Amino acid sequence: MTQTSVRENLLRIQERIAGAVARSGRPAEEITLIGVSKTHPVSAIREAYEAGIRHFGENRIQEWEGKRAGTEGLDATWHLIGHLQSNKTARAARLFHSIDSVDDLAIAERLDRARAETGISGKLRVLIEVRVAKEETKSGMGIEELSAAAKKIADLPRLQLAGLMCIPPFLEKAEQVRPYFRRLKDLRDELAATLGLALPVVSMGMSHDFEVAIEEGATEVRVGTALFGARDIT
């Protein structure tokens, strides 16, 4: 994909975001666009950066380790958005600015300890991934355990609990996903009130449904295909 086409795709995405925020009565500045760069080469990341993207999401630690050297000099924020295995927490704590897929208290505790060992100053931002639908194949923390786990995560000294994330069921019609987005926003509001924390981030919505997510309160949307084109899965 050429820089021109990434730029054109970004303009179309920004138009869709503008329409969604207008319908929801929110300012566009509230929305952070995360370019999902998984499976895309470093050249695509650089093209997106030149087009104006400053947040990027990767799914796999090993893949990001292979790309990282090629992104030197880019003043970007790197998010881990894929499932984090416990034996990779030390690497994740060192490689990313934000872990957006914490789905277990034990993972958060490991990240907290690993962050101390890195010697990196400042807290590591984390989001709790919530399983908003009863899909056994999906990762995410169960709603019933969210409140108790979030309280303990918020108390970890080297982590900054910033909000919630979800990956709802993939449904052909974006409108069908609306109840799941609404549920995550409600959970964030309830949790913020319970903990007495701002929890400003609601990360939800991807290429096919991010407009509905914004209408339901998303502050971060994760867009890959609409920005970079179809992923190379060969």
C-alpha positions in Angstrom: 0.0 0.0 0.0 1.4 3.4 -0.9 1.6 6.4 1.3 -1.1 8.1 -0.8 -3.6 5.3 -0.3 -2.9 5.1 3.5 -3.5 8.9 3.6 -6.7 8.5 1.6 -7.9 5.7 3.8 -7.2 7.9 6.9 -9.2 10.8 5.5 -12.1 8.4 4.9 -11.8 7.1 8.5 -11.6 10.6 9.9 -14.8 11.5 8.0 -16.6 8.5 9.5 -15.3 9.5 12.9 -16.6 13.0 12.4 -20.0 11.8 11.5 -20.2 9.5 14.5 -19.1 12.2 17.0 -21.6 14.6 15.4 -24.4 12.1 15.9 -23.3 11.5 19.5 -22.8 15.2 20.3 -19.1 14.7 21.3 -16.0 16.5 20.2 -13.7 14.7 17.8 -10.8 15.3 20.1 -12.2 12.7 22.5 -11.4 9.9 20.0 -8.0 8.3 19.7 -7.5 6.3 16.5 -5.2 3.3 17.0 -3.8 1.9 13.8 -3.8 -1.9 14.1 -0.5 -2.7 12.4 -0.4 -6.5 13.1 0.9 -8.5 10.1 1.7 -5.3 8.3 5.3 -4.4 7.6 7.3 -1.6 9.1 7.0 0.4 5.8 3.2 0.5 6.4 3.7 1.8 9.9 5.9 4.5 8.7 3.5 5.4 5.9 0.7 5.7 8.5 2.9 7.7 10.8 3.6 10.2 8.0 -0.1 10.4 7.3 -0.7 11.4 11.0 -1.3 8.3 13.0 0.4 8.4 16.4 -1.0 5.3 18.1 -0.3 1.7 16.9 -1.6 -1.6 18.1 0.2 -5.0 17.8 -1.1 -8.4 18.7 2.0 -10.5 19.1 5.1 -9.6 21.1 7.4 -11.6 18.9 6.1 -9.8 15.8 6.6 -6.4 17.4 10.2 -7.3 18.5 10.9 -8.0 14.8 9.5 -4.7 13.7 10.7 -2.5 16.5 14.2 -1.6 15.1 12.5 -0.3 11.9 10.4 2.2 13.8 13.3 4.1 15.5 12.7 7.8 15.5 8.9 7.6 15.4 7.4 9.4 18.4 4.4 7.0 18.6 2.6 5.2 21.4 2.7 1.4 21.1 -0.2 -0.7 22.4 -0.4 -4.4 22.9 -3.9 -5.3 22.0 -3.6 -9.1 21.7 -3.8 -11.7 24.5 -0.8 -11.6 26.8 0.6 -14.9 28.0 2.0 -15.0 31.5 5.4 -16.0 30.4 5.7 -12.9 28.2 4.8 -10.2 30.7 8.4 -9.2 31.3 8.9 -8.5 27.6 5.6 -6.8 27.2 6.3 -4.4 30.2 9.5 -3.4 28.4 8.3 -3.1 24.8 4.9 -1.3 25.0 3.6 1.9 26.4 0.2 0.4 27.1 -1.1 -3.1 27.6 -4.7 -2.9 26.5 -5.6 -6.5 27.0 -5.2 -7.4 30.7 -7.7 -10.1 31.3 -6.5 -11.5 34.6 -5.4 -10.2 38.0 -2.3 -12.5 37.9 -1.2 -11.0 34.6 -1.5 -7.5 36.0 0.6 -8.5 39.1 3.2 -10.0 36.8 3.3 -6.8 34.8 3.7 -4.7 37.9 6.7 -6.8 39.1 8.2 -6.8 35.6 7.9 -3.0 35.3 9.9 -2.6 38.4 12.7 -4.8 37.0 12.9 -2.8 33.7 14.0 0.3 35.5 11.7 2.4 33.3 10.3 5.4 35.2 6.6 6.1 35.2 3.6 3.8 35.4 2.6 1.4 32.7 -0.9 2.1 31.3 -3.2 -0.8 31.3 -6.8 -1.5 30.3 -8.8 -4.4 31.5 -10.3 -6.5 28.6 -13.8 -7.5 29.5 -15.7 -10.5 28.0 -19.0 -8.8 27.2 -20.5 -11.8 25.5 -20.5 -15.4 26.7 -18.1 -16.7 24.1 -15.8 -19.4 25.4 -13.3 -18.8 22.7 -12.8 -15.1 23.6 -10.3 -13.9 26.1 -11.3 -11.3 28.6 -12.2 -10.9 32.3 -15.7 -12.1 33.3 -18.1 -9.3 34.3 -18.7 -11.0 37.6 -15.1 -10.7 38.7 -14.4 -7.2 37.2 -15.0 -5.0 40.2 -12.9 -7.0 42.7 -10.0 -7.5 40.3 -10.1 -3.8 39.1 -9.8 -2.6 42.7 -6.6 -4.7 43.2 -5.1 -3.7 39.8 -5.8 0.0 40.6 -3.7 -0.4 43.8 -0.7 -1.9 42.0 2.0 0.8 42.3 3.6 0.6 38.9 0.5 0.3 36.8 -2.0 3.0 35.8 -5.5 1.5 35.3 -7.0 3.8 32.6 -10.2 2.0 31.6 -11.8 -1.0 29.8 -11.5 -2.7 26.5 -13.6 -5.3 24.7 -13.8 -7.4 21.6 -17.4 -8.2 21.0 -18.8 -10.9 18.8 -18.1 -10.3 15.1 -21.6 -9.7 13.6 -22.2 -8.8 10.0 -24.4 -5.8 10.8 -22.7 -3.2 13.0 -26.0 -2.3 14.7 -26.1 -5.8 16.2 -23.0 -5.0 18.1 -24.4 -1.9 19.7 -25.7 -3.6 22.9 -22.2 -5.0 23.7 -20.6 -1.5 23.3 -23.3 0.0 25.5 -22.6 -2.7 28.1 -18.9 -1.9 28.2 -19.5 1.9 28.6 -22.0 1.2 31.4 -19.5 -1.1 33.1 -16.8 1.6 32.9 -19.2 4.1 34.4 -20.2 1.8 37.3 -16.5 0.8 37.9 -15.3 4.4 38.0 -18.0 5.3 40.5 -17.2 2.3 42.7 -13.4 2.9 42.7 -13.6 6.7 42.7 -11.3 6.8 39.7 -11.7 8.7 36.4 -11.0 5.6 34.1 -11.2 7.8 31.0 -10.6 5.1 28.4 -13.3 3.0 26.7 -11.5 1.0 23.9 -13.9 -0.6 21.5 -14.8 -0.7 17.9 -12.9 -1.9 14.8 -12.9 -1.2 11.1 -16.5 -2.4 10.5 -18.2 -1.1 13.6 -16.2 1.8 15.1 -18.9 4.4 14.2 -21.4 2.6 16.4 -18.8 2.2 19.1 -18.2 5.9 19.1 -21.9 6.6 19.3 -22.0 4.4 22.4 -19.1 6.1 24.1 -15.8 4.8 22.8 -12.8 7.0 23.4 -10.3 4.7 21.5 -11.0 2.7 18.3 -8.7 0.1 16.9 -8.7 0.2 13.1 -6.6 -2.1 10.9 -8.2 -3.1 7.6 -9.8 0.2 6.9 -6.5 1.9 7.3 -3.9 -0.5 5.9 -6.0 -2.8 3.7 -6.5 -6.5 4.0 -4.0 -8.3 6.1 -1.5 -10.7 4.5 -2.3 -14.0 6.1 0.0 -16.1 3.9 
